[in-house]
Each structure stands twice: as C-alpha cells, then as structure tokens.
Amino acid sequence: MRILPSLAALTLLALPLPALACSPVAGYRIPTNLELVGQADMIVLATVTGGTPVETGAESMRIDIRPDAVLKGDPAAAPTSLAIALATDRYALPSNPYDLAEAHPLAFIGGCYRYMVPKGSRVLFLLRGTEEHWIPAGGPFSRWAEDVLTDDAPWLDAVKFYIDVQKLPEPDRKAALEKRRDELHAKQGDFVAQLLAEDIDRQLAGPNRPLREELPPAPED
C-alpha cells in the first residue's frame, strides 16, 4: 500500500514553496495527538531501509521500510513501502525528540505533510487505510511521521499511552488522562515526565482551534 500519487505530486510541486502554498479548508483543525491516534488504522514503528529521493519525480517517489513493531492494526497488513521520498542534504533532519506538539518542520514547507525521511531513520508512522493505499492519518500538519531514535523516546511513550486510552470507553478516558498526568507531574526531577504531562494537558484541553475560521455568510444584497 502507498500514499495516493496525487498527494505525492502535490508535495513535489510544492517543495520550494513556503507553508502558505498549502491552504486547508476553513474550519480545519490539526488533530490533537489523542485524536490522531484514534484516527489511525495502522501505527507502525519502522526503519527506512532504502527508496528514491524526491528529485526522481512524483511517480517514482518511494521509501522502503522494515516494520519493527506494529502498535495498532493488523501486523500482516503492515506496509513495506510508502510513496514518499528519501530526504537528502539539508532535508535529512530528524524530529526534535522533545517536541510533542508540532509536526516535523518539513510538514510546513509546501505540502502540509512530511514527505521526506532519511535513509536509516526509525520512524513512527500513523496511517489511515483506503481500499488501495495507506495515507497519512490526521490530515495536514499532523504528526503522522516522526522519528523515534530510542525505545524510550517520549513520542513513542505518548503514542503507546494514547492507544491504551483510546481502547477505554469514552466516559472513562478523561479520568485515565488525569491520573497519568498527575503521576507524571509528581516526578518533578524528571524532564521527560514533565514533557509527557504537558502533552496530556493539551489533550485534556480539548480540540485544537481551527487554523482559520469559516467566513461569515455574504450579505443578501
């Protein structure tokens, strides 16, 4: 399965352009991390083993991946390739392991999605399935593809926890979030624990605000 070719073409054409080249519809909200995990059909931790760079063209863009662990979804259906590109030169930068709020910087240059990853990197992919393809979960500017450098990386811990929360009946989720948040806040000397607690606070705050509001209706005259 692979990302739709139309998405690959869009991102390729937008490569040199700033983020304003992507314009989500009015009312679009970047999903919270908890929402993103809930929207994903497949969450797979995978190593990028090869592929083609973005310069080869939209139709040839490909990364080969080796699934290391499937956190959500059917392991038998885990993809071994995705139609995004290998990152080269200045684009071959990993995610900030201590930023749990914003998507990778490459999500903000042109196409709304991160569409390049370095060879050899270990990435947590959050995917949504269609009949023929795997596409990024969450929509524009979501954290659908973030580097995970170690097994105890904050982002990996957060996603595992949110998977467990999403399995609970909806009325029980807030209490589970608050309980874990309070446990982490109590670890005052643990920097990573505080990062995770702050991210849980963001989930408890509810949906993100729209990037831009709906326009008011036109006057009748």
N, C-alpha and C positions, 0 to 999 in steps of 0.2 A: 504494500500500500504506500501511497505517496501523496504529498500535498498537491492540490489542484494546480495544473500547469498555468492557469490564468493568474493565480497568486504569484507563482514564480516569475511570470512575465512582468507583472506589476512591480514587484520588488526590484527586478533587474533594471527596468527602465527608470526607476526612481533612485537608483543607487547614489548618484552625485547630488541629490537634492536634499534640502533640509526637511525636518519633520512636517512642515506645513504642506508638503506635497501629498500627504495623507490627510484626508478630511472625513472622519467618521460622521455619521448622520447625527443630526441634532437629537439630544436626549441620550446619546450613548454613554454608558458608564463603564469604566475599566472595572472588571470584576475584582472583588476582594480575593485574597488568597483562599479563603474558605469557599467562596463561590467558585473560584477557578477549579479547585479540587473536585467539587461537586459536579461541575460541567464536563470534566474529563471522563472519557470512556476507557482510556488507557493511560497509565502512568508508568513509564519505564525508565530505569537508570541504565544508560548505555554508553559504551566507549566508541568514539568516532575512529574508525579504522582506515578510512580512505574516502574517495569521491573525486569530484571535479570542482575547480574554483569557479567563482562567479563569472570570470571572463570568458568561459566557454559558451555562454549563451543560456537563455532561459530554458530551452528544451533539453539541454544537456546537464543542467544543474543536478547534482546528486551527492548525497553523503551515504557512505556505508557505515552501519552501526552494528555493534555486538551487544545485544541486550545482556546486562549483568544481573539485573533484578527487575521483576515486574511487581510493582506495588499495588496496582489496581488494573483489573481486566484479565483477559484470558492469556496466559503465557504462550499458548500455542499460536495466538494471533499477533504476537509482538512483532513489529516491523523490523526488517534488517536493512532498510534503506528509506530515505526521505528525500523529497525533491527540493532540498535547499543546498547551499554551496559550502565548500570549504573556505574558511577565512584565511587570507594571506596578508602579509605585510602589516600595515597599521590596523587592519581589521581583526587580526588574530589576538584579541584580548579576552581574558576570561571575565566572568561575572565577579562583581565585588561580593565576597562571601559574607560580608557583614551588612549588606543592604537587602532587607527582606521586603521592601516597599515598592521599589521601582524595578521595571524590567531592564534587561541588558541595554547598554547605550545604543547598540545597533538597531534596537526597535524604534529609535527616534530619528533615523536618517532615511526618510523616504517612504517606506512601505508599511509602516505600522507594526511590523513583526521583525523579530530577529531572524534573519535568513542566511547567516553565515556562522559557522562554528569551526574552530581549529582542529586539524587532524591530531589525534591522540588525546583530545579532551574527553572528559567524562561529564555527561550532560543528563539532567533530569528532564525528560520530555513529557509534557502533559498534552494528550492528543484527544481529538474527537473523531469518531469514525463516521464515514459515509459508506455508501454501497461499494465504492471502488477505491476510496482514498482514506488516508489519515491526514487530518488537517489540525492546525494549532487550536487547542482549547482556549476559550475565553475571549477571543476577539482581539482587536487592536490594542497594543501596548500591554498585553497580558504577559505574565512571567511563564510562558509556555516552554521555554528552553533556556534553562540557567545551568551554568557549570557547577558541579559538585566535586570538589577536589578531594575530600576525605569522607570516610564513613560516618563521621560525627559532625559533618557540616551543618550549620544552623538551618539552611534551607531544606535539607533532607529531613532533619528532625521535625521541622514545622509541617512539611507535607505529610509525613507519616502520622503526625498527631491529627491533622485536619481530616485525613482519610478515616481515622477512628471516630472522630466527631461526626462526620457525615453518615456513618453507619447507625448512629443513635436516632431514636425517634425525635422529630424536630422539637417537641416541647422540652426535651432533656439536653439539648445542645448548649444552651446558654449557661446552664449550671456547670457543665463539663468544661467549658471555656474558662469560666470564672475560677473554678477550682484549680485548674492547671496554671492560670495566670498568677494566682495568689501564691502557689507553690514556687513558681519561678521568681517572683518579686522578693520572696523571702531569702533568696540566695544573693544577698547584697554584694558579696565579693566576686560574683561570677558574671563577667561581662556578657558572655553569650546568653546566659539565662535572662539577663535584662533585655537583650535584643528580642528574644523569643516572647517574653512577657509583653513588650511593647507591640509586637505584631499581633498578639492575641487581643490586646486592647483595640487595635484597629478593626479586628473582626467584630468585636462586641459593639463598636460604634455604628455598625450597620453599613448599608451600601454606600459606595463612593458617590460623590456628586457627579452629575453629568459634566462632560467636558465642555459642552455648550448647550444652552437651554433651547427649547423649542421656540421658534419665532411666534410672536403674537399673531392672531388672525388679521388679515388685511381688512381695512375699513370697507364697509359696503359701498361707499361712494368712490 
